[in-house]
Amino acid sequence: MLDAPTLDRSPHTRLDAAQQDTGPRQASAPMPSGCRGEPRWFVVATYPQAERHAAHSLAHRGYRPYLPLVTVIRRDRVTRTMTRPVQIPLFPAYCFVRLDLRDPWYPVRYAPGVYKLLLDAEGWPQPVARGAVEALEATELVRAIPPAANASWAPGMPCRAATSPLRDLDAVVTQVHGNNATISLIMLGQMRQLTVPVACLVARE
């Protein structure tokens, strides 16, 4: 039996807390071959509820961030009998940034709202699979409107997998093929794609 994966979560820290790093450090290992000579998307972990702040900070510093959002229905905080649509991050405490590793990338880690840039075992930023972020950008309109209760699963729809290893991890459908679906989620320090039975998917709330 496989051990249940655990989603990397940022610590509940104040946004103005000092970074733990003592200073900028460019990795000394060879640049990953898949990242040479071209910009790629990478995952940025943010402080809790600071996804928009982090994306804005990265854009202000000349980087290209992307924060995928999803519209959900929430109860009004004042009038509890009323509900209203609210846009929230698709992946809480995460956003994406497009980088060319030939340029300095360590300033990303020190942008306000950013907790860390996810790195590989060699200390380099871990690139997202090609086309994964572009697929999220192409399905923004799908996530802009909450799906009907009986809607069929389709690419771009937010979801969770009601299976023990993946329970409570926010995900998004990328493909539907017969009785199975491919979903994307951030797990174990990377954005991953997994194939699961459609029957185990539940709506994001």
N, C-alpha and C positions, 0 to 999 in steps of 0.2 A: 504494500500500500504506500502510495506517495504521501509524503508529508504535506500538510495544507500550506500553500504559499501564503505569504504575508505581504500585504501592500506596504511599500516604503512610505512612511508618514513623517511629515515634518514635526518637530517638537512644538508644543504649544508655547511659543515664545513671543514676547512683545516685538512689534515691528521695529522698535528702536533699539533692540538688543544688539550688542556688538557681535560681529562675526567671530567665529572661533579661530579662523585662519590668522596666522601672524603676518602674512603678507602675500603678495601675488607670487605664484610659482608656475612657470611654464613647464610642462612635463618633459622629461629628458628622454623618454622612450621614443622609438621611431614612430612617425605619424602613421595611423592606421591606413592600409593601402586603399580601402574603400572610400577614403575621404580626401585623397590627394587631388589637388587642382580643381576642386569644385565645391560650391556651397552645399551643405547638408542641413537637415533639421535635427535638433537635439532637444532633450527634455530638461527643463528647468524645474526644480522643486522650489516652491514658494513658502513663505510663512502662512499659517492658517488665515484664511479669508483675505489674503493679500495678493490674489492672482491678478486682479486688474492693476493694482499698484505696481507690481513687478513688471507686467507687460508695458505699462506706461513708462516706467523707468528705463527699460531696455530700449524702447523706441527713442526716448530722449537722448540716449547715448549713441544713437546711430545704428543700432541693431534692428533686425526685422523679427519682431515677436509674433506669435499667433496664440490666441486664447480662444479655443472652441467653447461655445456656450450652448445651453439647452434651456428651453422654456418649460417650466413646470407650474403646476397649480398649487398655490399655498394659501393657507388661511390668513386673512388680514390680521395684523398684530393688534389692532384696536377693536375692530368689529369682528369677533371670532366666528360669527355666523356667515360671514362673507368670505369669498375666495377671489383670488386674482392671479393672473399669470405673472411669473417672475423669471427672469433670465439668470441662470447660475452657471458656474464653470462645469463643463462636461466631466473633467477630471479634477476634483477638488484638490487644491494645493499643488497643482502642476500647470505649466504652460509650455510652449515650445519657442525655440529661437533658431533662426537660420544663421549658420556660421560658415566661414571659410577658414579652416584651421591654419592656413598660411598667414592669416592675420592674427593679432593678439586677441585671445578669447578669454583670458583670465579676468578682465574687468567685469564680465557677466556676473561672476560670483559676488561682486561687491555692489551691485545695483540695489537700491532700496527695495525691499519686498522680496528679494531673492534669498532663499535659504542655501541652495547649492546647485551647481550644475552636475548632472549625473555623469559619472566617469566610469571608464572600464577598469579592468584590473591593472592596466599599464599606466593609469593616471591621465588618459586622454578622454575627452567627451565622447559619450557613447551615441553614435548616430541612430536615428530612427530608420526603420526599413523604408526603402525607396517607395514613394507613392502613398505612404500611409497618411501623412499630414495633408497631402493634396486631396485624398479621398474625403477627409474631414471637411476641408474647405468646400468641396463640391456638393456636400450634403447639408450645408448650413440651413437651407430653406426647410428641409425635412424636420430639423430640430427646432425651428422657430415657432412651430405650432404644436401644442400637446396632442399626441395621437388619440384617436377614439379608443374607447375601452375594448372594442372587438376588432381593432385594426390588425391586419396581418403584418408580420415582421418584414422590414425592408431595409436596405442599406441606409445608414445614417441615423437610424432610430436608437435612442439611448436605452440601455437595458441593464439588468443584472442577471447573473446566472445563479439559479437557486440550487446549486450543488455545493456540497461541503467545502471543497478546496477553494471555490471562487465566491462563496457567499459574501454578500455585502461589498463586493468590489464593483465600482462603477465602470461600465463598459459601453461600447457602441457597436452595432451590427455593421459589418463591412460587406458581407455576402450572405445570401441565402441559397442553399442548394438542396432541394428535396426536404428531408426531415432534419437536416443539419444546418447550422449557421456558423459563419466565421465571425468572431468578435475581436475587437481591439481593446486592450486595457493596459494600464501601467502596473506592473507587478515585478517584484524582485529587482528593482532598479532599472527596468527597461520597459519600453512600450512593446507589448507582445501581441501576437495574433494566435487565437486558439479556436479550434472547431468543437462545437458543443451541440447537443440535440436541441432543436427548436423548442421542444416541450419543456425544457428546463429554464427557458428565458422568462423573466418577469419584468414588468415595466418599471422604469426609474421613477421614484417619487420625490 
